[in-house]
Amino acid sequence: MNVGLRGLVIGVVLLLSACEQGPRTGQLSLPPRDPSAPGASELAAAIADLDIGDREERLFVEISKGNVPSWLRHFTRVNLRREVGGREHRVTFWVTPDYVTVGSDIDFLPIPLTGRTAQKVADLVGATLPTPLMVDAIWASARVRFAPVRIGPDEDMTTVRYFTRHADLIQSQRVVYGYSAGMFSAGHKLDVVLSPELSLNQGAVALYGWHQPNGDPIQPLYTRRMDGRPVFSHGIRLVHRTVLIDGEERDLLEVYTDPVLAELLSAKGALEDPRYPTTAGDPR
């Protein structure tokens, strides 16, 4: 058994998923999309030459106005069983079926964001970001597992042009294999995640995933300063803040910081601060 799958089997006894609504709401807390809102093609052209601050601000405004596809708005259920302290626990959490995407149902773009803007989006809709263990669970539960599409890195890999190029390559897989947009998908992006290591590396972003078809992530957990520039491969997966542990409803942020319960969803234990800073001066 390969290393990635072995770790998943040891840490997660059973992984199941079903497209079900979250416990309180089945939808992202966003207004309906205005039919006159720009599609991804128009929006990409409008932000292509903006500096990173203005670009992210425009993207946040578009998302807050509801300029996202209808198929991104529901949450998908992920169930797992994990043994901690000699006891097996049942855990359920809910995630968006794909990474944060702007545009319409047919003209859309999965958009890389800084940790700062990703956190602002999560706060806006009452969500949070996943841990690496949860990313493994999401990949194992996904209905569609894309093969990672890698593009040779160069100085343009933080540009909207690269974002669009990568999205087109992912879309090619959808067409070839008959995957519909909005199907519960994983493998096509490298997740921006939460990790206890962030408290030891101020101003950093934690990255993990981009799973290969055999279950091994291309990127082990890695924290580094990104100078405010997300790369084309980065993706933002939103996780509903409600989590069920042994049938009991809890706030995921409280679970993340609990020294005992955090081990159910974080292989590295509790998080000191389960959020990225959202102040304008922080480059994340």
Backbone torsions as a table, in degrees:
resi	resn	phi	psi	omega
1	MET	NA	136.4	-177.6
2	ASN	-72.1	164.9	-172.6
3	VAL	-61.5	-43.0	-178.1
4	GLY	-62.7	-46.6	-179.2
5	LEU	-71.3	-32.7	179.4
6	ARG	-63.3	-44.1	179.0
7	GLY	-63.6	-37.1	180.0
8	LEU	-67.7	-40.7	-179.6
9	VAL	-67.3	-39.9	179.7
10	ILE	-65.8	-45.5	-174.6
11	GLY	-81.4	-31.3	-176.6
12	VAL	-124.3	112.7	-173.7
13	VAL	-73.9	-40.2	-177.9
14	LEU	-144.3	132.0	177.6
15	LEU	-122.7	125.5	178.0
16	LEU	-135.8	155.4	174.1
17	SER	-147.2	154.7	174.3
18	ALA	-153.1	144.6	179.0
19	CYS	-77.5	92.1	-179.1
20	GLU	-127.8	159.9	179.1
21	GLN	-74.7	155.7	174.8
22	GLY	-67.5	170.8	-174.0
23	PRO	-66.7	-29.0	-179.3
24	ARG	-109.7	-35.5	-178.7
25	THR	-148.6	146.7	177.8
26	GLY	-97.8	7.2	-172.7
27	GLN	-132.4	149.6	169.0
28	LEU	-62.1	143.1	-179.0
29	SER	-81.1	72.8	179.5
30	LEU	-131.6	151.7	175.8
31	PRO	-67.9	160.7	175.7
32	PRO	-59.2	149.5	179.4
33	ARG	-71.9	129.8	175.7
34	ASP	-70.2	125.6	179.5
35	PRO	-56.7	-22.3	-179.6
36	SER	-90.6	0.0	-179.9
37	ALA	-64.7	148.3	-178.4
38	PRO	-67.0	140.0	171.3
39	GLY	-73.2	174.6	-176.2
40	ALA	-61.7	-36.2	-178.9
41	SER	-63.0	-46.7	178.8
42	GLU	-66.5	-42.2	-178.8
43	LEU	-65.7	-42.1	179.3
44	ALA	-59.9	-40.6	178.7
45	ALA	-65.7	-36.4	-177.2
46	ALA	-71.1	-29.6	-175.6
47	ILE	-104.1	-2.5	-172.3
48	ALA	-56.8	-37.2	-174.5
49	ASP	-105.0	8.6	178.7
50	LEU	-77.6	153.0	172.5
51	ASP	-72.0	166.8	-170.9
52	ILE	-59.3	-38.9	-179.6
53	GLY	-64.1	-47.9	180.0
54	ASP	-67.7	-37.2	179.4
55	ARG	-61.8	-47.6	-177.8
56	GLU	-68.9	-35.2	177.5
57	GLU	-63.9	-42.9	178.5
58	ARG	-63.4	-41.9	179.7
59	LEU	-64.3	-41.5	178.7
60	PHE	-63.2	-42.0	178.6
61	VAL	-61.7	-44.6	-179.9
62	GLU	-61.5	-43.1	179.2
63	ILE	-65.2	-44.6	-178.2
64	SER	-64.4	-26.0	176.4
65	LYS	-82.0	-4.9	179.1
66	GLY	92.2	17.0	-179.8
67	ASN	-81.7	66.2	176.6
68	VAL	-136.5	155.4	-179.6
69	PRO	-63.8	152.3	179.4
70	SER	-62.9	-31.9	-175.7
71	TRP	-75.8	-8.5	176.4
72	LEU	-86.6	-11.6	-166.5
73	ARG	-82.6	-12.6	179.6
74	HIS	-101.0	159.9	178.6
75	PHE	-101.6	146.3	-179.7
76	THR	-112.3	136.3	-173.8
77	ARG	-84.4	138.1	173.7
78	VAL	-127.3	123.4	178.3
79	ASN	-108.7	142.2	172.9
80	LEU	-147.6	156.7	171.8
81	ARG	-118.7	130.7	-176.4
82	ARG	-139.2	136.1	-179.5
83	GLU	-93.6	125.2	177.8
84	VAL	-135.9	128.5	178.7
85	GLY	62.0	32.3	178.7
86	GLY	80.0	5.9	-180.0
87	ARG	-126.0	136.3	177.7
88	GLU	-87.2	134.7	-179.4
89	HIS	-121.0	148.5	174.3
90	ARG	-99.9	126.9	-177.4
91	VAL	-128.0	136.6	175.8
92	THR	-130.2	129.2	172.0
93	PHE	-135.6	164.7	-174.9
94	TRP	-123.2	138.2	-177.4
95	VAL	-133.8	160.1	171.5
96	THR	-68.0	146.9	-175.2
97	PRO	-69.8	-12.8	179.0
98	ASP	-150.1	179.0	178.8
99	TYR	-76.0	159.2	-179.6
100	VAL	-52.2	127.3	-172.3
101	THR	-134.7	139.7	176.9
102	VAL	-110.4	155.3	177.4
103	GLY	110.1	-163.8	-176.2
104	SER	-95.1	-178.3	-180.0
105	ASP	-63.9	-27.1	-176.6
106	ILE	-114.9	-18.3	178.5
107	ASP	-122.1	88.4	-170.1
108	PHE	-134.2	160.9	-178.9
109	LEU	-144.9	115.4	171.0
110	PRO	-66.8	123.9	-166.0
111	ILE	-115.0	121.0	172.8
112	PRO	-64.7	142.2	179.5
113	LEU	-136.0	155.9	171.3
114	THR	-67.3	162.0	176.0
115	GLY	-59.0	-36.4	179.8
116	ARG	-61.2	-50.6	-178.4
117	THR	-71.2	-36.0	176.2
118	ALA	-58.7	-41.1	178.8
119	GLN	-66.9	-39.0	177.7
120	LYS	-61.9	-41.3	177.4
121	VAL	-64.6	-44.6	179.5
122	ALA	-60.7	-44.9	178.3
123	ASP	-60.6	-39.8	-177.9
124	LEU	-59.0	-38.8	-174.2
125	VAL	-106.5	11.5	178.4
126	GLY	70.1	39.7	-177.3
127	ALA	-126.1	-176.7	174.4
128	THR	-144.8	-171.6	178.7
129	LEU	-109.6	159.0	-175.8
130	PRO	-85.3	166.1	168.7
131	THR	-93.8	167.3	176.1
132	PRO	-57.2	-40.2	178.4
133	LEU	-59.9	-39.5	178.9
134	MET	-69.0	-34.9	176.5
135	VAL	-62.7	-41.5	175.1
136	ASP	-58.3	-44.7	-178.8
137	ALA	-65.0	-40.0	178.1
138	ILE	-62.3	-46.8	179.7
139	TRP	-60.5	-45.1	-178.7
140	ALA	-65.5	-26.7	-177.2
141	SER	-92.7	-16.3	-172.5
142	ALA	-62.6	143.9	176.9
143	ARG	-74.5	-33.8	179.0
144	VAL	-118.4	126.0	176.4
145	ARG	-117.7	100.9	179.2
146	PHE	-70.0	148.9	166.6
147	ALA	-78.0	130.3	-179.6
148	PRO	-56.2	136.3	177.5
149	VAL	-104.8	111.2	-176.7
150	ARG	-102.7	135.4	176.6
151	ILE	-118.0	138.2	179.6
152	GLY	-54.4	126.1	-177.7
153	PRO	-69.1	141.2	172.3
154	ASP	-153.9	-172.6	-174.5
155	GLU	-67.1	-12.6	-178.6
156	ASP	-95.0	2.2	-170.8
157	MET	-71.9	-7.2	175.3
158	THR	-101.7	9.1	-175.7
159	THR	-95.0	158.4	177.5
160	VAL	-62.4	-33.0	177.7
161	ARG	-58.6	-42.8	178.0
162	TYR	-68.1	-39.2	178.2
163	PHE	-57.5	-45.5	-178.6
164	THR	-67.0	-42.3	178.7
165	ARG	-60.0	-45.0	179.5
166	HIS	-64.5	-42.1	178.6
167	ALA	-61.0	-37.8	178.3
168	ASP	-64.1	-37.9	178.9
169	LEU	-68.6	-37.8	175.1
170	ILE	-64.9	-43.2	179.5
171	GLN	-60.7	-33.2	177.8
172	SER	-60.8	-38.2	176.3
173	GLN	-64.8	-39.3	177.6
174	ARG	-58.9	-45.6	-177.7
175	VAL	-65.4	-46.5	-177.3
176	VAL	-62.3	-42.0	-174.7
177	TYR	-99.3	-0.1	176.8
178	GLY	74.6	28.9	178.2
179	TYR	-81.8	130.4	176.4
180	SER	-84.8	144.9	174.5
181	ALA	-60.3	137.1	179.9
182	GLY	97.1	-10.1	173.3
183	MET	-65.7	145.9	-178.6
184	PHE	-60.7	109.7	-167.7
185	SER	-127.0	152.9	176.0
186	ALA	-155.9	169.5	176.4
187	GLY	96.8	-15.8	-173.5
188	HIS	-96.5	-5.4	179.2
189	LYS	-139.5	159.4	175.2
190	LEU	-96.9	119.9	-170.9
191	ASP	-77.0	136.7	163.6
192	VAL	-80.8	120.4	-171.0
193	VAL	-124.2	172.2	172.6
194	LEU	-103.7	142.8	-179.1
195	SER	-156.1	147.1	174.8
196	PRO	-57.1	-24.6	-178.4
197	GLU	-65.5	-19.0	179.4
198	LEU	-63.9	-31.7	-179.9
199	SER	-69.3	-18.3	179.4
200	LEU	-95.8	-4.6	-176.0
201	ASN	-138.9	73.4	-175.9
202	GLN	-59.1	137.3	179.9
203	GLY	83.2	12.2	-177.3
204	ALA	-102.8	165.8	171.1
205	VAL	-117.6	139.0	177.2
206	ALA	-99.6	131.5	-177.7
207	LEU	-124.7	145.6	179.2
208	TYR	-161.9	145.8	169.0
209	GLY	113.4	-133.5	-171.8
210	TRP	61.5	60.1	-173.3
211	HIS	-66.1	138.6	172.9
212	GLN	-82.4	165.1	-178.0
213	PRO	-57.2	-24.8	178.9
214	ASN	-83.8	1.1	177.5
215	GLY	96.5	-9.1	178.9
216	ASP	-81.2	130.0	175.3
217	PRO	-74.5	138.1	174.2
218	ILE	-63.7	-38.5	-176.4
219	GLN	-112.4	108.5	168.4
220	PRO	-63.7	169.2	179.9
221	LEU	-54.6	129.3	-174.3
222	TYR	-144.7	127.9	176.8
223	THR	-118.5	134.4	-179.9
224	ARG	-161.9	158.7	172.8
225	ARG	-73.5	133.7	-177.7
226	MET	-108.7	3.7	179.9
227	ASP	54.6	30.2	175.4
228	GLY	73.9	12.2	-174.8
229	ARG	-121.9	99.6	176.0
230	PRO	-67.9	149.9	-178.9
231	VAL	-96.1	157.9	-176.2
232	PHE	-52.9	-29.4	-175.1
233	SER	-81.1	-12.8	-174.2
234	HIS	-74.9	142.3	178.2
235	GLY	-135.6	152.0	-178.8
236	ILE	-114.7	110.2	176.8
237	ARG	-101.0	124.3	179.8
238	LEU	-91.1	137.5	-179.9
239	VAL	-119.5	126.3	177.3
240	HIS	-59.2	140.4	-176.4
241	ARG	-74.1	-12.5	175.3
242	THR	-84.2	129.2	176.8
243	VAL	-132.2	144.4	175.9
244	LEU	-103.9	127.4	175.3
245	ILE	-121.9	113.2	-175.8
246	ASP	52.5	39.5	176.8
247	GLY	83.8	-4.8	-179.2
248	GLU	-98.7	129.8	-177.6
249	GLU	-78.4	130.8	179.5
250	ARG	-137.8	164.1	174.9
251	ASP	-86.2	125.1	-175.3
252	LEU	-60.8	-34.6	179.1
253	LEU	-64.2	-34.8	177.1
254	GLU	-71.1	-36.2	176.9
255	VAL	-64.3	-42.9	-179.7
256	TYR	-56.8	-34.3	-175.1
257	THR	-96.8	-5.3	179.8
258	ASP	-77.7	126.2	-175.3
259	PRO	-63.0	-21.6	179.2
260	VAL	-99.1	-53.9	-174.8
261	LEU	-66.9	-28.9	-177.9
262	ALA	-57.9	-29.4	-178.6
263	GLU	-65.9	-15.7	176.9
264	LEU	-69.9	-26.8	-174.4
265	LEU	-128.4	-1.0	-179.3
266	SER	-137.3	113.0	-178.8
267	ALA	-65.4	-19.5	-179.7
268	LYS	-102.4	13.0	175.4
269	GLY	87.3	-163.4	-172.0
270	ALA	-68.3	150.3	177.1
271	LEU	-99.1	131.2	179.0
272	GLU	-65.7	-42.6	178.2
273	ASP	-140.4	105.0	-174.6
274	PRO	-83.1	41.6	-179.9
275	ARG	-147.6	151.6	168.3
276	TYR	-86.2	145.9	175.6
277	PRO	-61.1	146.4	179.2
278	THR	-115.7	8.6	178.7
279	THR	-72.6	147.0	-174.1
280	ALA	-63.7	-25.7	-176.8
281	GLY	-79.9	-10.7	-178.0
282	ASP	-91.1	129.2	-174.3
283	PRO	-73.8	-6.8	-175.0
284	ARG	-75.1	NA	NA
